[in-house]
Amino acid sequence: MLRIENLHAFYGKSHILHGVNLEVQPGEIVSLLGRNGSGRSTTIKTIMGLVDGHGKVEWNGENLLGHKTYDIARHGLGYVPESRDVFPKLTVEQNLLLGQQSGRKKSRWSLDDMYQMFPRLKERQHTEAGVMSGGEQQMLTLCRTLMGDPDLIMIDEPTEGLAPKIVELVGEYLKELQKRGLAVLLVEQKLTIALDISQRCYVMGHGEVVFHGTPDELRADQYVRKEWLEV
């Protein structure tokens, strides 16, 4: 489904990604792990066309590298940024409706689905997004992306700054996405949730992939955990 080969990316003259290779298969949850500054967020931003890069970003056999972000989204890739980026003056429901893609086949997701998974959004449906808590905005951003009916969703640090109960809820939510046939590429700092829900993991360091394997293989690899993950 998604295959990344020899991906390089730059911020100005700074060389951030150094030949990243990874893949995500249909219906699979894959975690992209590493310390801050390792290149995880840059990887998914480059896939989404938000950062210039060279190499190959192959989606269902087509190289999307160099395409506009809106075109990449129309191909079926969704992106949930760490910054959340809600429309602060619009209500919860208006934000969700903006996520829909016009002219696309009927979505797997409806407003009722969003409200069922996150009842708090139902309670706040007529509230301006800008006055909501960080956790509520995170729920909203995840759901707004889903309303575009992606086949793969890339999520950047969804549990950052959230209370433990909300973190647990996000984990259950991501497993529900998988049940509905979506693939997930998850950038996450919290190893517990990432290893619990993922089928495979990549660890990045200094803009390169330094480990690829199953959660059990990562748990058993003390060197990788100490050298590239633990603080």
N, C-alpha and C positions, 0 to 999 in steps of 0.2 A: 504493500500500500504506500507507505512513505519510506523512501530510501535516500539517505544523505551520504554523499561521497565526496571526500577531499574538500570539505567546506572551509573556506577562509573568509574572514571578515575584518573590516578595519573601521576605526573611528578616527577620521582624519588620517594622519600618518602612523597611528598606533595599530599594530597588527595584533588583533584580539583572538581570533580563531585560527588554529594552525592545522588544517587538514582533518576536520571532524568527520567521523563516519558513524552513522547509527541508522536503525530502521525501526519502524513500528508496523506490526501486522494488524489486519482487521480485528476489531474486538479486543485488543490487547491493551493493558495498562503498563506503560513503561515509565520508570522514574529516571530523571536526570539529576544527579546528586553532585555535591561538591561545595567547597567553601565559597563565601562571597568573593567575587572577582575571578572565579574560575572559568567563566565564559558560558554558563548555563543560560542565563537570560538572553545574552547576545545570540546564542544558537537559535532560540525560538523566534527572536525578533528577525533574524536573517531569513529563516524559513518563511516568515510572514511578510517579507518584503519591506520591513521597516529599517533594516540596516543593509547597506550594500555589501555584496559578497561575490565570490566566484567559486566554482566547483559544480556540484550537482545537487539540486533539491527535486527529486523525482517523486511525483504523486500519480499513482496509477499509470505509470509508464511515461508521463509527460514531465519534462523539466520546467519547473515553475520559477527557477531563479531568474531574477530580472523582471518578473511580472509585477504589476501594480498590486498593492495590498488588497484593494477591493476585488480584483480579478482572482486573486488567490482565495479569498473568502468565498467567492462564487463557485470555485471548484470543490468546495466542501471542507475547507480547513477553518476552524474557529480558534480564536486567541483570547485568553482572559489575562490582561496585564496585572502585574503586582500593584500598580497605581490605581486600579479599579476604574477610574475614568467614567464615572456616572455623569449624566447630564443633570446638574444640581437643581436647576429651576423646573425640571419636569418631574411629574409624579412617577411613582414606581411603575404603574401600569403604562404610562407613556414611554418610559425607558424600555420596558419589555417589548412593546409594540414596535419600537424603532429597530429592534433586533431582527425583525422579520425581513426576509428577502422577497421583494415583489417579483412576480412571474415565475417563482419556483414551485415545484410540485408541493402537494400538501405536506406540511411538516409533521414529523413524529411527535412534536411537542406543541402544547397549547398553554394558554394562560392558566387553565385549571390544573394542568400538570405542575406548573411552577408553584402555584399556591398550595397544592397538595404536598409537595416535597418540602416547601418552606412556608408553613402557615403564617409566619411573621410577615411575609411579604403580602399575604392576603389582608392582614390587619392594617398594613401600611399602604395599601394600593393607591390611595388618593393623597398620600403624603409626598412632598417634594423630596427628591433623593438627597439633596444637599444637607438636610437636617438629620439624616439617619446616622446611626452608629457605624463604626468601621465594619463590624461583623455583618450588619444588615446590608451595607453597600457591597460587601464581598458576595453575599448571596445574590444580590440583584445583578451584579456583573456576570456571574456564572450563568444565571438564568437568561439574561439578555443575549448572551452568546449562543445559548442553546436554541433560542427562538429562531435563529438563522438556520437551524437544522444541519449542523456540520456532521461529517462522517468521522472526523478526527478533531479533538479539541485539545489545544495546548494551554496549560494553566500554569501561571508563574506565581509561586509562593501563595497558594490559596489560604493557608492557615496562619500567615504572618500577622501577629498582633491579636489573634483571636483567643477567646476564653476556651479552656479545655473542653467544655461541653459542645461548643460550636465546632472545634477541631474534630471531635468525634463524629459530629453530624456531617461535616464535609467529607470525611472518609466514607461514610455510608452513602452519601450522595454520589461520589465517584464510582462506587461499585454499582449503583443503580444505573449510571450511564452505560457501564459495560454490559449490564443485563439487557439494555435496549439496543445493543449492537454498535455502540460508539467505541472508537479507539481513543486512548488518552495518553498524552505525553505530559508528564507532571514534573515541574521543577519544584523541589521541596527541600527545606532544611531539616525538617523533623524526620529522622530516620525511622522512627517507630511506625508512623502512618505510611510512609513510602514503602517500607519493606513488607508491611502487612497486606497492602492491596495490589502490589505490582507483580507481574509475571517475570519481568526482567528489569535490570538496573544498569545504567551507565554512570560512571563516576568521572568527573572532569577535573583537571588541574592544569593551570597555565594555558588554557585554551585548547587542550587536547583531551581525548578520551584516554584515561589511564586504567580503566577497568570496565569489563562488560561481563555480566553473568546473572544468575538467578539471585533472589534475595538470600537464600540459604548459603550460596557460595560467597556472597558478600559478608554475611554474618561470620563466616568461618575464616575470612581473610583478614587477620589482625593487622598485617602490614598496610594494606590499602586503607583500612579504617583509621589507623593511627596517622599515616602519612598524609592522607588527602581529605579526611572527613572530621576527625575529632579535633576539638579546640584545645 
